[in-house]
Amino acid sequence: MSTFTAPKGIPEYYPPESAGFLAVRETLADAARRAGYGYIELPLFEDTSLFARGVGESTDVVSKEMYTFADRGGRSVTLRPEGTAGVIRSAIEHGLDRGQLPVKLHYSGAFFRYERPQAGRYRQLQQVGVEAIGVDDPALDAEVIAIADEGYKRLGLTGYRIELTSLGDDTCRPEYRAKLQEFLNGLPLDEATRQRAELNPLRVLDDKRPEVRELVAEAPLMVDHLSVAAKEHYEQVKQHLTDLGVAFVENPRLVRGLDYYTKTTFEFVHDGLGAQSGIGGGGRYDGLMAQLGGAELSGVGFGLGVDRTLLACQAEGIAVGDQARCDVYCVPLGESAKRRLVATAGGLRAAGVRADVAYGGKGLKGAMKAADRSGARFALVLGERDVEAGSAQLKDLESGEQRSVPLDALVDQVSAAVAETTR
Ligand code: HAM
């Protein structure tokens, strides 16, 4: 047994499965790039107060789940639990909003939440996210949702749905909140739930316990109390989604775990994952930038869970990512053959072909086994007698066919054979 183990609740990805992780992350990020979202790389930790102010003191994320510590200079810092607050902080700090609007950014990387670990719920989680800042246009909300949908579709996922709702704006939400609180005050709720109703009444609507669900079945809903402007915004988002061919279901009880949301909010829910069914989510957050000391600019974005999306692919039996480590596995049998093939592997890589070598003086049998394990399509075998004869043997490991390739044209001919298989 090894002395050290990874910290609890942190997934690790290693070959061959790590190819799937990379493919998911890249496919989702690529969907964002194709819609004009530039890349932003941000600190893994920030001032604790950024998250307290941005995400909200009453959220579980801030009140229970943050990795907070004092650095050696005595500052309170926190490992980022999510990406939006940091993006907005950076946009304000560097004046990104002074140019053309919207500012469209995407990011990917690790986030940290001290949650109770279980399948699909980790303490270090990976997201691909986008944020579009500075234009309050329902078409932009629809674009953000459509990008996520496109990413999931490209991976081949079908077993998910998009849940959509509107959380209203400054003009209608306070009134609705009071109405909901009044309703909740009239119910025989337990003490903890009553406190939650005081702090964030919306969260009570999301309670999973059947007895609470029954009690709040008749609760007033935000979508029935939207201001004229918020309602119009919501209607247009739905219209644009329909025009884009993106299917959604309305869930007026959808509650997100972060406090900054206004108007449009959404979640991508996958049926094959059990309790941790949210593979991605997001929405509009029109007050966040001003709240963090910046201009009165709106924003909309999403965070897609890479870990859970990979689990969703596995649940649907979708093989994502190329698990092969190389295209050509070079098998030298003898010293002069080794000198040739080590150099050939270098030449193949320079020509864009993935190549590996059976190092360590393996015999033919052991080397061919290693070739199989590498996932390579071809083995390139060179014995001492082949060196004298001036040709190597190129074996197609899929069909079993074998042919001679002249040593003075190895890189060209092997590259061409590989290109042929990917056409
Ligand atoms: P979020 O819903 O907290 O939103 O997280 C987004 C996604 O990250 C979730 O749907 C889930 O797939 C994944 N995720 C969250 N926590 C965990 C966990 N403990 N283990 C595994 N996966 C997890 C946000 O973070 C917002 N910043 C999204 C956003 C961007 N809204 C507007 N812009």
Boltz pocket constraint, residues with backbone or C-beta under 6 A from the ligand:
constraints:
  - pocket:
      binder: B
      contacts: [[A, 81], [A, 82], [A, 83], [A, 84], [A, 113], [A, 115], [A, 120], [A, 121], [A, 122], [A, 123], [A, 124], [A, 125], [A, 126], [A, 127], [A, 129], [A, 130], [A, 131], [A, 257], [A, 258], [A, 268], [A, 278], [A, 279], [A, 280], [A, 281], [A, 282], [A, 283], [A, 284], [A, 285], [A, 300], [A, 301], [A, 302], [A, 303], [A, 304], [A, 305], [A, 306], [A, 307], [A, 308]]
      max_distance: 6.0
